[in-house]
């Protein structure tokens, strides 16, 4: 290759890499359509327009809020607690606009999780105020702690092991905690404060299922969300040009589908065994189990072996069933089991890394480093 052609080829590679991640982030943005279908199909027909309107405006309100202050709080230079630069993207290099777009799609995902849990009883104005709060402050703050070198969780702790010093950092590759636990905690809090829908629990406190009006729409939404999770996890790698990147991308994709498969099968079988009064298998358990598995594997999709991804998914299916029943038992009306999917799956995903990570996990190292990783992820 001629010397003057080398910079041109390097620029081409860089541009192809950027284009891939813009496309991946666009696919994550399309998950908003998945949320819209999933939620609209899971509520009663009289509330369809309301839930669709919230999902639509969620993306736009979140965009303005994240552009104005959210990105600055999350990724602007500051201290271990919060960023302090790049408000309204000021002084941001053009090359970092892709980072803004990717992180924006993550932030609105955290916000949209809440709309499902509080469905059928939330005023539009109130919900949009929460959406702005989540994308301007709540999720960006956690992202700064976890995904920036300044963040107190990412900075980690120094561990002396075998005469060497190892930095143990909080590990969340693709947002199991930064996106999904944040959204799940907010969803539980909102559903708790609002109280249950009329007719959700009878006078004796026993639950009464309020069935959604179209499983077809809910299933389509579930498939779109599952598809979006591949882009969600792949976009977090942020590199395509290194020799090992192709293998890592393959590892991420395989772990994602194995975790989703394990979660779906485990959830639907467990639900069938626990509820013998029902003569049918639960479609919603299958969908939610798949999504819970994909939420969980996000924490370590690039650092566990495929069998580990399947294990993470299978346990995630059990976590979904368990958390959903606990939420129902305490009288909280989560219309879409969003807390079980996102909070339950996210927490389990974060806790799985200290055991299954191939470089620092307890199942591989069995030393002080792996134990500190467990403690540090617990702390986070």
C-alpha positions as CSV (number, residue, x, y, z in Angstrom):
1,X,0.0,0.0,0.0
2,X,1.3,3.5,-0.9
3,X,2.3,5.6,2.1
4,X,-0.2,8.3,1.3
5,X,-3.0,5.7,1.2
6,X,-2.3,4.5,4.8
7,X,-4.0,7.5,6.5
8,X,-6.9,7.2,4.1
9,X,-7.4,3.5,4.9
10,X,-7.1,4.2,8.6
11,X,-9.7,6.9,8.4
12,X,-12.0,4.5,6.4
13,X,-11.6,1.9,9.2
14,X,-12.4,4.5,11.8
15,X,-15.5,5.7,9.9
16,X,-16.8,2.2,9.4
17,X,-16.4,1.6,13.1
18,X,-18.3,4.7,13.9
19,X,-21.0,3.9,11.4
20,X,-21.4,0.4,13.1
21,X,-22.0,1.9,16.5
22,X,-24.4,4.6,15.2
23,X,-26.4,1.7,13.7
24,X,-26.2,-0.3,16.9
25,X,-27.4,2.7,18.9
26,X,-30.2,3.3,16.4
27,X,-31.3,-0.3,17.0
28,X,-31.2,0.3,20.8
29,X,-33.4,3.4,20.1
30,X,-35.8,1.1,18.2
31,X,-36.3,-0.8,21.5
32,X,-38.6,2.1,22.4
33,X,-41.0,0.6,19.8
34,X,-40.6,-2.8,21.5
35,X,-41.5,-1.2,24.9
36,X,-44.5,0.5,23.3
37,X,-45.9,-2.7,21.7
38,X,-45.1,-4.8,24.8
39,X,-46.7,-2.4,27.2
40,X,-49.7,-1.6,25.0
41,X,-50.5,-5.3,24.5
42,X,-50.2,-5.9,28.3
43,X,-52.7,-3.3,29.4
44,X,-56.4,-3.0,28.8
45,X,-57.5,-1.5,25.5
46,X,-58.9,1.7,27.1
47,X,-55.3,2.6,28.2
48,X,-53.6,1.9,24.9
49,X,-53.3,5.5,23.6
50,X,-52.1,6.7,27.0
51,X,-49.2,4.2,27.2
52,X,-48.2,4.7,23.6
53,X,-48.1,8.5,24.1
54,X,-45.9,8.1,27.2
55,X,-43.5,5.9,25.3
56,X,-43.3,8.3,22.4
57,X,-42.7,11.4,24.4
58,X,-40.3,9.6,26.7
59,X,-37.8,9.5,23.9
60,X,-38.1,13.2,23.1
61,X,-38.2,14.5,26.6
62,X,-35.3,12.3,27.5
63,X,-33.4,13.5,24.5
64,X,-33.7,17.2,25.5
65,X,-32.9,16.5,29.2
66,X,-29.9,14.3,28.4
67,X,-28.6,16.8,25.9
68,X,-29.0,19.7,28.3
69,X,-27.5,18.3,31.5
70,X,-27.6,14.5,31.6
71,X,-24.6,13.8,29.4
72,X,-22.6,16.5,31.3
73,X,-23.4,14.9,34.7
74,X,-22.6,11.4,33.4
75,X,-19.5,11.9,31.2
76,X,-18.2,15.4,31.7
77,X,-15.0,15.9,33.7
78,X,-15.7,16.5,37.3
79,X,-15.1,14.4,40.4
80,X,-15.9,10.9,41.7
81,X,-19.5,11.8,42.2
82,X,-20.6,13.9,39.2
83,X,-19.4,15.4,35.9
84,X,-19.3,19.2,35.5
85,X,-18.6,19.8,31.8
86,X,-20.3,19.6,28.3
87,X,-23.7,21.0,29.3
88,X,-25.7,21.2,26.0
89,X,-22.7,19.4,24.5
90,X,-20.5,22.5,24.8
91,X,-16.8,22.0,24.2
92,X,-17.5,18.4,23.2
93,X,-15.3,17.0,20.3
94,X,-17.3,16.0,17.2
95,X,-15.9,12.5,17.6
96,X,-17.6,12.1,20.9
97,X,-21.1,12.8,19.6
98,X,-21.4,9.1,18.9
99,X,-20.9,8.5,22.6
100,X,-23.6,10.9,23.4
101,X,-26.0,9.1,21.0
102,X,-25.3,5.7,22.5
103,X,-25.6,6.8,26.1
104,X,-28.8,8.7,25.3
105,X,-30.4,5.5,24.1
106,X,-29.3,3.8,27.3
107,X,-30.7,6.6,29.4
108,X,-34.2,6.6,27.9
109,X,-34.3,2.8,28.3
110,X,-33.9,3.3,32.0
111,X,-36.7,5.8,32.0
112,X,-39.1,3.8,29.8
113,X,-38.9,0.8,32.2
114,X,-40.9,2.8,34.7
115,X,-43.8,3.4,32.4
116,X,-44.7,-0.2,32.3
117,X,-44.8,-0.7,36.1
118,X,-47.0,2.3,36.6
119,X,-49.2,1.7,33.6
120,X,-53.0,2.6,33.7
121,X,-52.8,5.0,36.6
122,X,-50.3,7.8,35.9
123,X,-51.0,11.2,34.5
124,X,-49.1,12.1,31.4
125,X,-47.7,15.4,32.9
126,X,-46.5,13.6,36.0
127,X,-44.8,10.9,34.1
128,X,-43.0,13.3,31.7
129,X,-41.6,15.1,34.8
130,X,-40.2,11.9,36.0
131,X,-38.8,11.1,32.6
132,X,-36.9,14.4,32.6
133,X,-35.6,13.7,36.1
134,X,-34.4,10.2,35.2
135,X,-32.6,11.2,32.1
136,X,-31.1,14.4,33.4
137,X,-30.0,13.3,36.9
138,X,-30.9,9.8,38.2
139,X,-29.4,7.5,35.5
140,X,-26.5,9.9,34.5
141,X,-25.3,10.0,38.1
142,X,-25.0,6.3,38.3
143,X,-23.4,6.2,34.9
144,X,-20.7,8.6,36.1
145,X,-19.9,6.5,39.1
146,X,-19.6,3.3,37.0
147,X,-18.5,4.1,33.5
148,X,-16.0,7.0,33.8
149,X,-12.5,6.8,35.1
150,X,-13.3,9.4,37.7
151,X,-16.3,7.5,39.1
152,X,-15.8,6.2,42.6
153,X,-17.1,2.8,41.7
154,X,-15.0,2.5,38.6
155,X,-11.9,3.7,40.4
156,X,-12.1,0.6,42.5
157,X,-9.8,-0.6,45.3
158,X,-6.2,-1.8,45.3
159,X,-5.7,-5.4,46.4
160,X,-2.4,-6.9,47.3
161,X,-2.3,-10.5,46.0
162,X,0.8,-12.7,45.4
163,X,3.2,-9.8,45.8
164,X,1.4,-7.7,43.1
165,X,-1.2,-4.9,43.3
166,X,-4.4,-5.5,41.4
167,X,-7.0,-2.8,40.9
168,X,-10.5,-4.3,41.4
169,X,-13.2,-2.3,39.7
170,X,-16.9,-2.4,39.7
171,X,-17.9,-4.4,36.7
172,X,-21.0,-3.7,34.6
173,X,-20.3,-4.1,31.0
174,X,-23.6,-3.2,29.4
175,X,-25.8,-1.6,32.0
176,X,-27.4,-4.4,34.1
177,X,-27.2,-2.0,37.1
178,X,-26.5,1.4,35.4
179,X,-29.7,1.1,33.2
180,X,-31.8,-1.8,34.5
181,X,-31.4,-1.7,38.3
182,X,-31.9,2.1,38.2
183,X,-35.1,1.7,36.1
184,X,-36.2,-1.2,38.3
185,X,-35.8,0.7,41.6
186,X,-37.6,3.7,40.2
187,X,-40.4,1.4,38.9
188,X,-40.9,-0.2,42.3
189,X,-40.9,3.1,44.0
190,X,-43.4,4.6,41.6
191,X,-45.8,1.6,41.7
192,X,-45.6,1.6,45.5
193,X,-46.4,5.3,45.9
194,X,-49.2,5.2,43.3
195,X,-50.9,2.2,44.8
196,X,-52.6,-0.6,42.9
197,X,-55.1,-0.3,40.1
198,X,-58.8,-0.6,41.0
199,X,-59.6,-4.3,41.1
200,X,-56.0,-5.5,41.2
201,X,-56.4,-6.9,44.7
202,X,-59.7,-8.0,46.3
203,X,-60.9,-7.2,49.8
204,X,-59.0,-10.1,51.3
205,X,-55.7,-8.8,49.7
206,X,-55.5,-11.6,47.2
207,X,-54.3,-10.7,43.7
208,X,-56.6,-10.5,40.7
209,X,-55.0,-10.6,37.3
210,X,-55.9,-7.8,35.0
211,X,-55.2,-9.4,31.6
212,X,-53.9,-7.3,28.7
213,X,-56.0,-7.0,25.6
214,X,-53.7,-8.4,22.9
215,X,-51.0,-11.0,23.3
216,X,-50.1,-10.5,19.7
217,X,-48.9,-7.0,20.3
218,X,-47.1,-7.9,23.5
219,X,-45.3,-10.8,21.8
220,X,-44.2,-8.5,18.9
221,X,-42.9,-6.1,21.5
222,X,-41.0,-8.8,23.3
223,X,-39.3,-10.0,20.1
224,X,-38.3,-6.4,19.3
225,X,-36.8,-6.0,22.8
226,X,-34.9,-9.2,22.5
227,X,-33.5,-8.2,19.2
228,X,-32.5,-4.8,20.6
229,X,-30.6,-6.4,23.4
230,X,-28.0,-7.7,20.9
231,X,-27.3,-4.2,19.8
232,X,-27.4,-3.0,23.5
233,X,-24.7,-5.3,24.5
234,X,-22.6,-5.1,21.3
235,X,-22.6,-1.3,21.4
236,X,-21.0,-1.4,24.8
237,X,-17.8,-2.9,23.4
238,X,-17.0,0.2,21.5
239,X,-14.2,-1.3,19.3
240,X,-14.1,-3.1,16.0
241,X,-10.6,-2.6,14.6
242,X,-8.5,-4.7,17.0
243,X,-7.6,-8.3,16.1
244,X,-9.6,-9.8,18.9
245,X,-12.8,-7.7,18.5
246,X,-14.5,-10.1,16.2
247,X,-14.2,-12.9,18.7
248,X,-15.4,-10.7,21.5
249,X,-18.5,-9.6,19.4
250,X,-19.3,-13.3,18.8
251,X,-18.9,-14.0,22.5
252,X,-21.3,-11.2,23.4
253,X,-23.9,-12.3,20.9
254,X,-23.8,-16.0,21.9
255,X,-24.0,-15.2,25.6
256,X,-27.0,-12.9,24.9
257,X,-29.0,-15.5,23.1
258,X,-28.0,-18.3,25.5
259,X,-29.0,-16.2,28.5
260,X,-32.3,-15.3,26.9
261,X,-33.0,-18.9,26.0
262,X,-32.2,-20.2,29.5
263,X,-34.2,-17.5,31.2
264,X,-37.3,-18.1,29.0
265,X,-37.3,-21.9,29.4
266,X,-36.6,-21.8,33.1
267,X,-39.3,-19.2,33.8
268,X,-42.0,-20.8,31.8
269,X,-41.3,-24.3,33.2
270,X,-41.1,-23.0,36.8
271,X,-44.4,-21.0,36.4
272,X,-46.1,-24.1,35.1
273,X,-44.9,-26.2,38.0
274,X,-45.9,-23.6,40.6
275,X,-49.3,-22.9,39.2
276,X,-50.8,-26.3,38.6
277,X,-54.4,-24.9,38.6
278,X,-53.8,-23.4,35.2
279,X,-54.1,-25.7,32.3
280,X,-52.0,-23.5,29.9
281,X,-48.4,-22.5,29.7
282,X,-47.7,-18.8,30.3
283,X,-46.7,-16.8,27.3
284,X,-45.8,-13.8,29.4
285,X,-43.5,-15.9,31.6
286,X,-41.7,-17.0,28.5
287,X,-41.3,-13.5,27.2
288,X,-40.3,-12.0,30.6
289,X,-37.9,-14.8,31.4
290,X,-36.1,-14.2,28.1
291,X,-35.8,-10.5,28.8
292,X,-34.6,-11.1,32.4
293,X,-31.9,-13.4,31.1
294,X,-30.8,-10.8,28.6
295,X,-30.8,-8.1,31.3
296,X,-28.7,-10.2,33.6
297,X,-26.0,-11.2,31.0
298,X,-25.4,-7.5,30.1
299,X,-23.2,-7.1,33.2
300,X,-20.6,-9.7,31.8
301,X,-21.5,-10.6,28.3
302,X,-17.9,-10.0,27.2
303,X,-16.3,-11.8,30.1
304,X,-18.1,-15.2,30.7
305,X,-17.9,-18.4,28.7
306,X,-21.1,-19.5,26.8
307,X,-21.9,-22.1,29.4
308,X,-21.7,-19.3,32.0
309,X,-24.1,-17.2,29.9
310,X,-26.6,-20.1,29.9
311,X,-26.2,-20.5,33.7
312,X,-26.8,-16.7,34.2
313,X,-30.0,-17.0,32.1
314,X,-31.4,-20.0,33.8
315,X,-30.9,-18.5,37.2
316,X,-32.4,-15.2,35.9
317,X,-35.5,-17.1,35.0
318,X,-35.9,-18.3,38.6
319,X,-35.1,-14.8,39.8
320,X,-37.9,-13.4,37.7
321,X,-40.5,-15.8,39.1
322,X,-39.3,-15.2,42.6
323,X,-39.2,-11.4,42.5
324,X,-42.5,-11.1,40.7
325,X,-44.2,-13.2,43.4
326,X,-42.6,-11.1,46.2
327,X,-43.7,-7.8,44.6
328,X,-47.2,-9.2,44.3
329,X,-47.2,-10.5,47.8
330,X,-46.3,-7.1,49.4
331,X,-49.2,-5.6,47.5
332,X,-47.4,-3.6,44.9
333,X,-49.1,-3.5,41.5
334,X,-46.4,-3.9,38.8
335,X,-48.5,-4.0,35.6
336,X,-45.8,-5.5,33.5
337,X,-43.5,-7.3,36.1
338,X,-40.9,-4.6,35.2
339,X,-39.4,-4.8,38.7
340,X,-38.8,-8.5,38.4
341,X,-37.3,-8.3,34.9
342,X,-35.1,-5.2,35.3
343,X,-34.3,-5.0,39.0
344,X,-34.2,-8.7,39.6
345,X,-32.3,-9.5,36.4
346,X,-29.9,-6.6,36.9
347,X,-29.0,-7.4,40.5
348,X,-28.4,-11.1,39.6
349,X,-26.3,-10.1,36.6
350,X,-24.1,-7.9,38.7
351,X,-23.8,-10.7,41.3
352,X,-22.9,-13.3,38.7
353,X,-19.8,-11.6,37.5
354,X,-17.7,-12.2,40.7
355,X,-18.4,-15.9,40.2
356,X,-18.2,-16.4,36.4
357,X,-15.8,-13.8,35.1
358,X,-13.0,-15.8,33.4
359,X,-10.3,-13.4,34.6
360,X,-11.3,-12.6,38.2
361,X,-14.2,-14.9,39.0
362,X,-14.3,-17.0,42.1
363,X,-14.9,-20.2,40.0
364,X,-11.6,-19.5,38.2
365,X,-9.2,-17.7,40.7
366,X,-10.5,-18.5,44.2
367,X,-8.3,-15.9,45.7
368,X,-8.5,-12.5,47.5
369,X,-9.1,-10.6,44.2
370,X,-12.2,-12.5,43.4
371,X,-13.6,-12.1,46.9
372,X,-13.0,-8.3,46.8
373,X,-14.7,-8.2,43.4
374,X,-17.7,-9.8,45.0
375,X,-17.7,-7.3,47.8
376,X,-17.2,-4.3,45.5
377,X,-20.0,-5.3,43.2
378,X,-22.2,-5.8,46.3
379,X,-21.2,-2.3,47.4
380,X,-22.2,-0.9,44.1
